[in-house]
């Protein structure tokens, strides 16, 4: 008993010593159900502590980074949507045979209806993370979650505007003779790479799924959110393809960037003490030897 009490207090002192910004941490579970095997397992699960922050911001890094990326994104948008129109001769010189075989089928697509539907998904997804405020645990960190969302959007925006500014890739509809020449000549017709609609939709919906799962790691509802995120992102990409706005390679790249941004920004800010019972300390004594067992589940 003296050994266990000493270990208990040593564990508390150790946790406090390594705690980030002195955030309160407690040992929540002391499982004595295995006393019959002459062992005691102490599980440290700060993730269940209501006082422990799920995400940690570093203002000296996050604020300048987000500010710079947001500024670059806004500048990029002003550039890519003010490009000069192509000449009719330049459009007529485009040949489907010059498109790689993987992307070529997109040049036959054009649908105003599909484009409008993709716009609905795009604009509808931007404020969608507000639904996270319905959760009382997340709502108390609303300002922090909002800042992380802005950071994720700014990163996606830099990739989108930067690639379209430097790549100048014609959209599939520019190759389609059935599309009005005025639309084919539009300056925005060279904004094909990367697919911005699916990239930003993916950032939004996967951000929602990631944040919810971090606050409720044991909830099965997180899989519903990840499934919905995948479905809405795929639907947006498909509609942009059918609308003649992007080639498959544009969409795949955009989806990858948006998904990674939506998931990794929260992940990189996740409190390192949140381990979901991954750390286990187990003192043991089997009659011949005694010691302390330590395990960490990846």
C-alpha positions as CSV (number, residue, x, y, z in Angstrom):
1,X,0.0,0.0,0.0
2,X,2.9,2.4,0.8
3,X,4.4,1.5,-2.6
4,X,1.2,2.3,-4.4
5,X,0.6,5.6,-2.5
6,X,4.2,6.7,-3.3
7,X,3.7,5.8,-7.0
8,X,0.4,7.7,-7.1
9,X,2.0,10.9,-5.9
10,X,5.1,10.5,-8.0
11,X,2.9,10.1,-11.0
12,X,1.0,13.3,-10.2
13,X,4.2,15.3,-9.8
14,X,5.6,13.9,-13.1
15,X,2.5,14.9,-15.0
16,X,2.4,18.4,-13.6
17,X,6.1,18.8,-14.4
18,X,5.5,18.1,-18.1
19,X,2.1,19.7,-18.4
20,X,1.8,22.4,-21.1
21,X,1.2,25.9,-19.7
22,X,0.4,24.4,-16.3
23,X,-3.0,23.1,-17.6
24,X,-4.7,21.1,-14.9
25,X,-4.3,17.4,-15.2
26,X,-5.6,14.7,-13.0
27,X,-5.4,10.9,-12.9
28,X,-8.9,9.8,-13.6
29,X,-8.8,6.1,-13.3
30,X,-7.2,3.8,-10.8
31,X,-8.1,0.3,-11.8
32,X,-7.7,-2.1,-8.9
33,X,-9.7,-4.9,-10.5
34,X,-6.6,-6.9,-11.2
35,X,-5.4,-7.0,-7.6
36,X,-5.9,-10.8,-7.7
37,X,-3.0,-10.9,-10.1
38,X,-0.8,-8.9,-7.8
39,X,-0.8,-5.9,-10.2
40,X,-2.3,-2.5,-10.4
41,X,-2.8,-0.5,-13.6
42,X,-3.0,3.2,-13.5
43,X,-4.4,4.8,-16.6
44,X,-3.7,8.4,-17.4
45,X,-6.4,9.9,-19.6
46,X,-6.2,13.7,-19.6
47,X,-8.4,13.7,-22.7
48,X,-11.4,13.0,-20.4
49,X,-10.5,15.9,-18.1
50,X,-13.0,18.7,-18.8
51,X,-10.4,21.3,-17.6
52,X,-7.7,20.2,-20.1
53,X,-7.6,22.2,-23.4
54,X,-8.1,20.1,-26.5
55,X,-6.1,22.5,-28.8
56,X,-3.2,24.7,-27.9
57,X,-2.4,27.8,-29.9
58,X,1.0,29.5,-30.2
59,X,0.1,33.1,-30.9
60,X,3.6,34.1,-31.9
61,X,3.4,31.6,-34.7
62,X,-0.3,31.2,-35.5
63,X,-1.3,34.8,-35.7
64,X,1.5,36.0,-38.2
65,X,1.1,32.7,-40.2
66,X,-2.6,33.0,-40.5
67,X,-2.5,36.7,-41.2
68,X,0.1,36.2,-44.0
69,X,-1.7,33.3,-45.6
70,X,-5.0,35.2,-45.5
71,X,-3.4,38.2,-47.1
72,X,-1.8,36.1,-49.8
73,X,-5.1,34.4,-50.5
74,X,-7.0,37.6,-50.9
75,X,-4.3,39.0,-53.1
76,X,-4.3,35.8,-55.1
77,X,-8.1,35.9,-55.6
78,X,-7.8,39.4,-57.0
79,X,-5.1,38.2,-59.4
80,X,-6.7,35.0,-60.7
81,X,-10.1,36.6,-61.3
82,X,-8.7,39.6,-63.2
83,X,-6.8,37.7,-65.8
84,X,-6.9,39.0,-69.4
85,X,-9.3,37.3,-71.8
86,X,-7.9,34.8,-74.3
87,X,-8.1,35.6,-77.9
88,X,-10.4,33.6,-80.2
89,X,-7.4,32.4,-82.1
90,X,-5.9,31.0,-78.8
91,X,-9.1,29.2,-78.0
92,X,-9.4,27.7,-81.5
93,X,-5.8,26.5,-81.3
94,X,-6.6,24.2,-78.4
95,X,-6.8,20.6,-79.3
96,X,-8.3,17.7,-77.2
97,X,-5.5,15.5,-78.4
98,X,-3.0,17.6,-76.5
99,X,-4.7,16.7,-73.2
100,X,-3.3,13.7,-71.4
101,X,-5.4,10.5,-71.7
102,X,-6.4,10.5,-68.0
103,X,-8.0,14.0,-68.2
104,X,-9.2,14.0,-71.8
105,X,-12.8,12.9,-71.1
106,X,-13.5,16.1,-69.2
107,X,-13.2,18.2,-72.4
108,X,-16.6,16.8,-73.6
109,X,-18.4,18.0,-70.5
110,X,-20.5,21.1,-70.0
111,X,-23.5,21.7,-67.7
112,X,-24.7,24.9,-66.3
113,X,-27.0,23.0,-63.9
114,X,-24.1,21.0,-62.5
115,X,-22.1,24.2,-62.1
116,X,-24.9,25.9,-60.2
117,X,-25.3,22.8,-57.9
118,X,-21.6,22.8,-57.2
119,X,-21.8,26.5,-56.3
120,X,-24.6,25.7,-53.8
121,X,-22.4,23.1,-52.1
122,X,-19.4,25.5,-52.1
123,X,-21.2,28.5,-50.6
124,X,-23.2,26.3,-48.2
125,X,-20.1,24.6,-46.8
126,X,-18.3,27.8,-45.8
127,X,-20.4,28.7,-42.7
128,X,-21.1,25.0,-42.0
129,X,-18.6,24.7,-39.1
130,X,-21.0,26.9,-37.1
131,X,-22.9,23.7,-36.4
132,X,-20.1,22.8,-34.0
133,X,-21.4,25.5,-31.7
134,X,-24.4,23.2,-31.0
135,X,-22.0,21.1,-28.9
136,X,-21.6,22.6,-25.4
137,X,-18.0,21.3,-25.1
138,X,-16.9,22.8,-28.3
139,X,-18.9,26.0,-27.9
140,X,-16.8,27.1,-24.9
141,X,-13.8,27.1,-27.2
142,X,-15.6,28.9,-30.1
143,X,-13.0,31.6,-30.6
144,X,-10.2,29.1,-30.7
145,X,-12.0,26.8,-33.1
146,X,-12.9,29.8,-35.3
147,X,-9.3,30.8,-35.5
148,X,-8.2,27.3,-36.5
149,X,-10.9,27.2,-39.2
150,X,-9.6,30.5,-40.6
151,X,-6.1,29.2,-40.6
152,X,-7.2,26.0,-42.4
153,X,-9.1,28.1,-45.0
154,X,-6.1,30.4,-45.5
155,X,-3.7,27.5,-46.2
156,X,-6.1,26.0,-48.7
157,X,-6.6,29.5,-50.3
158,X,-2.9,30.0,-50.8
159,X,-2.5,26.6,-52.6
160,X,-5.6,27.4,-54.7
161,X,-4.8,30.9,-55.8
162,X,-1.1,30.3,-56.1
163,X,-1.5,27.2,-58.4
164,X,-4.1,28.9,-60.6
165,X,-2.0,32.1,-60.9
166,X,1.2,30.3,-62.0
167,X,-0.3,27.2,-63.8
168,X,-2.7,29.1,-66.1
169,X,-4.3,25.8,-67.2
170,X,-7.3,26.0,-69.4
171,X,-10.5,24.6,-68.1
172,X,-12.0,21.6,-70.0
173,X,-14.9,23.7,-71.3
174,X,-12.3,25.9,-73.2
175,X,-11.8,22.8,-75.5
176,X,-15.5,22.2,-76.0
177,X,-16.9,23.8,-79.3
178,X,-20.4,23.5,-77.9
179,X,-19.6,26.1,-75.2
180,X,-20.2,29.7,-76.1
181,X,-17.0,31.4,-77.3
182,X,-17.4,34.2,-74.8
183,X,-17.3,31.9,-71.9
184,X,-14.3,30.0,-73.4
185,X,-12.4,33.2,-73.8
186,X,-13.1,34.4,-70.2
187,X,-10.0,35.1,-68.0
188,X,-11.3,32.6,-65.4
189,X,-11.2,29.9,-68.1
190,X,-7.5,29.5,-67.3
191,X,-8.2,28.7,-63.6
192,X,-8.5,25.0,-63.9
193,X,-5.6,23.8,-61.6
194,X,-6.4,23.2,-58.8
195,X,-10.1,22.5,-58.2
196,X,-11.0,25.3,-55.7
197,X,-14.6,24.2,-55.0
198,X,-13.8,20.7,-53.8
199,X,-10.7,21.9,-52.0
200,X,-12.6,24.5,-49.9
201,X,-15.5,22.2,-49.4
202,X,-13.2,19.4,-48.2
203,X,-11.4,21.9,-45.8
204,X,-14.8,22.8,-44.2
205,X,-16.4,19.4,-43.8
206,X,-13.3,17.5,-42.8
207,X,-12.5,20.2,-40.3
208,X,-15.9,19.6,-38.7
209,X,-15.4,15.9,-38.5
210,X,-11.9,16.2,-37.1
211,X,-12.8,18.8,-34.4
212,X,-15.8,16.8,-33.3
213,X,-13.8,13.5,-33.1
214,X,-11.1,15.3,-31.1
215,X,-13.7,16.4,-28.5
216,X,-15.6,13.2,-28.5
217,X,-13.0,10.4,-29.4
218,X,-15.3,7.6,-28.1
219,X,-18.4,8.7,-30.1
220,X,-19.4,6.6,-33.1
221,X,-21.1,9.7,-34.5
222,X,-17.7,10.9,-35.8
223,X,-17.8,8.2,-38.5
224,X,-21.1,9.6,-39.7
225,X,-19.5,13.0,-40.0
226,X,-16.5,11.6,-41.9
227,X,-18.8,9.7,-44.2
228,X,-20.8,12.9,-44.8
229,X,-17.6,14.9,-45.4
230,X,-16.4,12.3,-48.0
231,X,-19.8,12.3,-49.8
232,X,-20.1,16.1,-50.0
233,X,-16.6,16.5,-51.2
234,X,-17.0,13.8,-53.8
235,X,-20.3,15.3,-55.0
236,X,-18.7,18.7,-55.4
237,X,-15.8,17.2,-57.4
238,X,-18.2,15.2,-59.6
239,X,-20.4,18.3,-60.3
240,X,-17.3,20.4,-61.3
241,X,-16.2,17.6,-63.6
242,X,-19.7,17.4,-65.2
243,X,-19.8,21.1,-65.5
244,X,-16.6,21.2,-67.6
245,X,-14.8,23.3,-64.9
246,X,-12.0,20.9,-64.0
247,X,-10.0,17.9,-65.2
248,X,-9.9,14.8,-62.9
249,X,-6.2,15.6,-62.0
250,X,-7.3,19.1,-60.9
251,X,-10.0,17.7,-58.7
252,X,-7.9,15.0,-57.1
253,X,-5.2,17.5,-56.2
254,X,-7.8,20.0,-54.8
255,X,-9.5,17.3,-52.7
256,X,-6.2,16.1,-51.3
257,X,-5.1,19.6,-50.3
258,X,-8.4,20.5,-48.8
259,X,-8.8,17.3,-46.8
260,X,-5.3,17.5,-45.4
261,X,-5.7,21.2,-44.5
262,X,-9.0,20.5,-42.7
263,X,-7.6,17.6,-40.7
264,X,-4.0,18.5,-40.1
265,X,-4.5,22.1,-38.9
266,X,-6.5,20.8,-35.9
267,X,-4.2,17.9,-35.5
268,X,-1.0,20.0,-35.3
269,X,-2.6,22.1,-32.6
270,X,-3.9,19.2,-30.6
271,X,-2.8,19.2,-27.0
272,X,0.0,16.7,-26.7
273,X,-1.4,15.5,-23.3
274,X,-4.5,14.3,-25.0
275,X,-3.7,10.6,-25.4
276,X,-7.0,8.8,-24.9
277,X,-5.7,6.3,-22.4
278,X,-2.7,5.5,-24.5
279,X,-0.4,5.8,-21.5
280,X,-0.4,3.0,-18.9
281,X,1.7,2.5,-15.8
282,X,1.7,-0.9,-14.2
283,X,3.6,-1.7,-11.1
284,X,3.9,-5.5,-10.7
285,X,5.1,-8.1,-8.3
286,X,5.1,-11.8,-9.1
287,X,6.8,-13.2,-6.1
288,X,10.2,-13.4,-7.7
289,X,10.6,-9.9,-9.0
290,X,8.9,-6.5,-9.0
291,X,9.1,-3.4,-11.0
292,X,7.1,-0.8,-13.1
293,X,5.7,-1.6,-16.5
294,X,5.1,1.3,-19.0
295,X,3.3,1.1,-22.3
296,X,2.2,3.6,-24.9
297,X,-0.4,2.8,-27.6
298,X,0.3,4.4,-30.9
